[in-house]
Amino acid sequence: MTTAPPTRPESAVVARLSVLDRFLPIWIVVAMVVGLVLGRTVPGVDDALAAVEVGSVSLPIAVGLLLMMYPVLAKVRYTETSRITGDRRLLVASLVLNWLVGPALMFVLAWLLLPDLPEYRTGLIIVGLARCIAMVLIWNDLACGDREAAAVLVAINSVFQVVAFGALGWFYLQVLPGWLGLSTTSAEFSVGAIVTSVLVFLGIPLAAGFLTRTLGERARGRDWYEGTFLPRIAPLALYGLLFTIVVLFALQGDAITSRPLDVVRIALPLLSYFLVMFGVSWVAGSRLGLGYEKTATLSFTAAGNNFELAIAVAIGTFGVTSGQALAGVVGPLIEVPVLVGLVYVALWLRGRRTAPAGASA
């Protein structure tokens, strides 16, 4: 009697992704191309986008950025933050990795690999400060991590970013480079501008997400909210991201086409960052004895970044045509395929843990 071959972990992972998420790198590339074509063929794009502004950000881009953030923050279970306090090892490890190791690692990689490109370097440092609160829930689920722990860590990171992002930006862009004898960000840089960007593009959708979940669950219950409402609004995040990318590349077309190797150079520290953070986090979780599920959660929440917030801060602080904004846009192009690959790595490591003694790897 013949039996059906077992399902490969890779096939299971891909099958569990939605069509939008499965081909996200392709959609991003398509959005980049569309933006470049628009920038080359449609005159007056700059004037049209700048016609109406919210602060220093054009209204269309502001709408796109807010759309990116809202569905993500509406997913967070804000009432469950107390559940993680039972395992202080996970909480402490997450805080250390996310708010000490991650930003410091990106700072080092940005300076080592982009010493001659200050705008891109600053953009990457901003990416390192934007801790993951978005697609980490997807990667964690695909890797069979602890879903409740992931939701709590996302909630903590969301609140912590509102409080700490501006101070960390000031430290890594001005104070620390000064201590090390390196060049600091230009005088045009303003900590107040970063704080304002965080309050607008994280604070507003954070408040909206909290109110949506609270009122939605109160009115219809959690099953309806998470099973019906969230799937309906989830695509808004991707639409907002793609719209923002189209606009950015329409405005940055000349710079990109004249310096294509810059995009490659931006990608190198990002790739190094994701791999190193995942590896360090996995070793830390294993040494702490957290078990597979919490180790996977710790690794993905530490390795991923909130590129939506990084893009918003870069645009709000340095302008839509800045190199900092371009560095933020390259982030998801690299992060998505790398973290999908790391899901496979995590599942392979789980298989190694559960394999019987003497079995082949």
Phi, psi and omega in degrees: 000132180267148178240152180291141179296146180296150179289130179288142179304323181298318180293321180295319179298310181298320182295331183277349175278143173291164179300320180297313182288325184298322184250026183304316177302324179292316179300321180296316179298317179299317179297321177299314181296315179300316179298317179297318180295316179298317180297330181275331190251340183253113179286152175078020180297317181302312182296321181295319182288331183269002184299319179233126183235149171250101189069241178255010183246132180297148184301315179302319180290321178301318178297316179299318180294319179292323177296326178298319190275324190300309183299325179297314183283340175286344180280338188291136174270091188290340183274000188249018182295337181287343184293332184279342184294344177293337177239087184293336178300315181294316181298311181295316180299319180295315180297318180295313182293318185284320191249352174244303185290311185302304179300321180294319180296315180295323177301313181295313181296320180297318181286325180289320188260343180229049183294337184256006183233078188297324181293313179295321179299315178297318178300319179291322177298322176296320176301319180295334179278340183271094184286152192290126174226011189248260189286359178301329179295326178290310182299320180297317179295317181297327181272005180062040176280182181281108186295316182292319178297320179296317180298321180291316179297323177296317179298316180297314179298323180299311181291319183297325181295323178298322185278319194253345189300314182298317180295319179292323176299316177299318182293311186279340181259340182232311187288303184298315176301323178296318178299323184271002181075021179262165178288141179264169177297150186303163181297342179289342179295140181222123175300323179300324179294320178294315180300317179299316179298317180295316181297322181284306190270352169245317183297314181296307179293333176296313178296319179295318179295318179297313181294321180298313180294315183299310183287323180295314179293324180294323184278319188236352180095159183293323181300315178293317183299312184275334182268335184242307186290309183300317177299332180288323183266347184305317181298341180301326181297315180291319179298318178296319179297312182294320177299316179297320179295318178302313181295315181300316182285335173295322180278335185257011186307311182298316181296322183288313183290334179276341181223063183296332180292340177298321179297320178296319180293325175295323184292328185297308177295328177296313179299315179299319181299309183299317183291316181293315181298319179296314182296314179297318181294321180295316178298318180298314180297321179292318180294328180280353180070037183283345185086164186300310188300313181286329176296318177297317179298314178301317184292317182285323178291333179275326185281327183281163178226154179274080184294335177299312180293320179300317178296317182297315180294317180298317179292313183294330184266318188246349178106155186290334181262012184281158174295330178299319179294321179297318179300321178295322182291325179294335183310302182294333178299325179270319187296317187298304180295327180294315182288330171298317176298323179289335172299316177299319179299315181298317180295324176295319178294323176296319177299323178295325180291321187267354181293138179294154180302135180087351181285154179284149182290000000 
